[in-house]
């Protein structure tokens, strides 16, 4: 019989062996079962009080993390401290930037600049078009942040 409440081991033994005469081995085994159940319940309560998360790193990432560790510091504690520092600093992590669109806009600007260099006279219309390309690039960068 597994204990349901953990008031004391003696209460559990009294309830378990009510009206019987247990041997020394039975008492030892019952105590072991009580403490196993108690520790399992204690761990379960601790886990439910503080949610845990599982993350994975590549070998290279893990090596880079281990290089940053202080003597005797575990990877888990180091990551925990990093997250805590980040939260307390109130900084925002950058979102993933769509580099393909930025690359495309930069390519268009560089091509247009090459065309302008080929012409000997640069008029206001060509400069305006170049400014439009640059503004488009700025917009793309702002949207990706």
Number of C-alpha atoms within 10 A of each C-alpha: 9 12 18 11 12 13 9 10 17 11 12 20 16 11 12 16 13 10 8 8 9 13 9 9 9 12 15 11 11 21 16 13 15 22 14 13 17 19 12 12 15 11 12 11 11 11 11 9 9 8 7 7 5 4 4 7 9 8 9 9 11 12 11 11 14 14 9 11 14 10 6 6 11 12 15 9 11 16 13 12 12 12 12 11 12 13 11 9 9 8 9 8 8 8 8 8 14 13 12 9 14 18 12 12 20 16 12 16 20 14 12 17 14 11 11 16 11 10 9 7 9 11 10 9 9 15 14 11 13 18 13 13 18 16 13 16 20 14 12 17 16 10 10 15 11
